[in-house]
Amino acid sequence: MPKPVAPPKKRITWRLGIRLVAWSCIAAGLAWGSVQVDSFLQSDPRFQLVNLDIRGAVYASRARIQNVFAPDFGVSIFKMPLPERRRRLLAVDWVSTASISRVWTDRIVVTVTERRPVAFAKLPIAGTVHYRFSLVDADGVLLSIPPRVRFRLPVLSGVTEEQTEADRRVRVRAMQHLLDDLGPQAKDISEINAADTLDMRVITEIDGHAVELWIGDQHYRSRYQHFVSNYEEIRKHSEQASIFDLRLDDRILAR
């Protein structure tokens, strides 16, 4: 019986060898070139940061934004740690989102999107009976009130600085749901207490009288309209009352 014959071994031809050497040289050249380009971009004085262009900042402090990039002036824009700079930008009051772009040869463009306040937050001052005011957005983030700027927004109480943003967000959303349900009559509400989102309370003014209404967690519009339409009769029987419980749909209780 004849023995099996092994297939012939492939030989590396001199042409293949030349190709391998050529490709190795090209790869080494590209690597060397990349190192040289990177070194050039990071060391050449033409790329040192000179101009910082800030866009989108209306209420956010431009000084605080500029301070984020203070270590980068006089240094190549290609040395800048962009993720770290963006992280610090997001910590600036009023900044919601931020992007950073390098612009040839010595400029950085910072574009921010600012948060949108939805209410004044009435914040209790610990150890006192006093309050201070801040702005708050839909995510429960507290914002400083800019000087010489007027906002027409409701006052939200029941939120504190000690609460997490998630806790404040729940209360802000409850406030927004209440105001949306009230529709056009929401403009008459001056303050919403969302300390307990299942027992919402509002302050409004009717016929020159400030009243507090306990309005619960549902049927806001019908309860409010029922109170307003019957207010004259209610006033006759509860002339001194300033707090009214509307949580029972078939009756109004003076407190």
SVG drawing of the C-alpha trace seen along z (x, -y; Angstrom):
<svg xmlns="http://www.w3.org/2000/svg" viewBox="-75 -95 89 97">
<polyline fill="none" stroke="black" stroke-width="0.4" points="0.0,0.0 1.6,-3.3 2.4,-5.9 0.5,-9.2 2.5,-12.0 2.6,-15.2 1.6,-18.4 4.5,-20.6 5.4,-23.4 4.8,-26.9 7.9,-28.9 8.1,-32.6 9.2,-34.0 11.5,-36.9 8.7,-39.1 6.5,-38.3 9.5,-39.1 9.9,-42.5 6.2,-43.2 6.4,-42.4 9.4,-44.6 7.7,-47.4 4.6,-47.2 6.6,-47.1 8.4,-50.3 5.2,-52.0 3.6,-51.0 6.7,-52.3 6.7,-55.5 3.0,-56.1 3.6,-55.5 6.7,-57.8 4.7,-60.4 1.8,-60.2 4.1,-60.8 5.7,-63.7 2.4,-65.3 1.1,-64.8 4.3,-66.4 4.0,-69.3 0.3,-70.0 1.1,-69.9 4.2,-72.0 4.0,-74.5 3.1,-78.0 0.7,-78.6 -1.8,-76.2 -1.7,-77.8 -5.1,-78.8 -5.7,-82.6 -9.4,-82.9 -12.3,-81.5 -15.7,-81.9 -18.6,-81.3 -22.0,-80.8 -25.5,-80.3 -24.8,-81.8 -27.4,-84.3 -27.8,-83.7 -24.8,-81.4 -21.8,-83.2 -19.3,-83.8 -16.6,-84.4 -17.2,-80.9 -17.1,-79.4 -13.9,-81.2 -12.4,-80.0 -13.0,-76.3 -10.4,-77.0 -8.0,-79.1 -5.3,-76.3 -5.4,-76.0 -4.5,-79.5 -1.0,-79.6 -1.1,-75.8 -1.8,-73.9 -5.6,-73.4 -4.7,-69.8 -3.5,-69.2 -6.8,-70.1 -8.6,-67.3 -12.0,-67.8 -14.1,-65.3 -12.8,-66.9 -13.5,-70.4 -17.0,-69.4 -17.6,-67.8 -16.7,-71.0 -18.9,-73.1 -21.9,-71.0 -21.2,-72.0 -21.7,-75.7 -25.0,-77.2 -27.6,-77.3 -25.7,-75.1 -27.7,-72.1 -25.6,-70.8 -22.2,-71.9 -20.0,-71.1 -16.4,-72.1 -14.9,-72.5 -11.3,-73.1 -11.1,-75.7 -7.8,-76.1 -5.5,-77.3 -5.8,-78.9 -9.5,-79.1 -12.0,-77.1 -15.7,-77.4 -17.9,-76.6 -21.6,-76.2 -23.9,-75.8 -27.7,-75.2 -29.2,-76.8 -31.8,-75.4 -35.3,-76.8 -36.8,-77.8 -40.5,-76.8 -41.0,-78.3 -39.6,-80.3 -38.6,-77.8 -39.5,-79.0 -36.7,-77.5 -36.8,-77.5 -33.8,-78.8 -32.7,-76.2 -33.4,-77.2 -35.6,-80.2 -39.1,-80.9 -37.7,-82.8 -37.4,-81.8 -35.1,-82.6 -36.0,-82.3 -34.3,-80.5 -35.4,-79.4 -36.0,-75.7 -36.3,-73.9 -38.4,-70.9 -35.6,-68.5 -35.6,-69.9 -32.3,-71.7 -32.1,-74.9 -30.8,-78.0 -29.6,-81.4 -31.8,-84.4 -30.0,-86.6 -29.8,-90.3 -32.1,-92.8 -34.1,-90.1 -37.8,-89.6 -39.6,-86.2 -43.3,-85.7 -43.5,-82.3 -45.5,-80.7 -44.0,-80.2 -43.4,-76.6 -43.1,-75.7 -42.6,-72.3 -39.1,-72.0 -35.8,-72.3 -32.1,-72.5 -31.6,-69.2 -33.9,-67.3 -32.3,-65.4 -32.9,-66.7 -35.1,-63.6 -37.3,-64.5 -37.6,-68.1 -38.4,-66.9 -41.4,-64.9 -42.8,-68.0 -42.1,-70.2 -43.9,-67.7 -46.9,-67.6 -47.0,-71.4 -46.9,-71.4 -49.7,-68.8 -51.9,-70.9 -51.3,-74.1 -51.9,-72.3 -55.2,-70.9 -56.3,-74.3 -55.8,-75.7 -56.4,-79.5 -57.2,-79.8 -53.6,-78.8 -52.7,-82.5 -54.7,-83.2 -52.5,-80.9 -49.7,-82.7 -48.2,-79.8 -48.4,-76.0 -47.4,-73.9 -46.2,-70.4 -44.7,-69.2 -47.2,-66.3 -47.9,-65.5 -51.1,-63.6 -52.3,-66.7 -51.6,-69.7 -52.4,-73.2 -52.6,-76.5 -52.8,-80.1 -54.9,-82.4 -56.7,-85.7 -60.5,-86.1 -62.3,-89.4 -59.3,-90.9 -59.0,-88.1 -56.0,-85.7 -57.2,-82.2 -55.4,-78.8 -57.2,-75.9 -56.5,-72.3 -57.1,-70.7 -55.8,-67.1 -54.3,-65.2 -57.0,-65.2 -60.0,-67.0 -58.1,-70.3 -60.1,-72.3 -63.5,-71.2 -62.8,-71.7 -61.3,-75.2 -64.2,-76.2 -66.7,-74.9 -65.1,-77.0 -64.9,-80.2 -68.5,-79.9 -69.8,-79.5 -67.4,-81.9 -69.9,-84.6 -72.1,-82.2 -69.2,-80.6 -68.0,-84.0 -71.4,-84.7 -71.0,-81.7 -67.2,-81.8 -66.3,-85.4 -63.2,-85.0 -61.9,-81.8 -58.9,-81.9 -58.3,-78.2 -60.8,-75.9 -60.7,-72.2 -61.9,-71.2 -60.8,-67.5 -64.3,-66.2 -66.0,-66.9 -69.5,-67.2 -68.7,-69.8 -66.3,-72.6 -65.0,-72.9 -63.7,-76.0 -60.7,-75.6"/>
</svg>
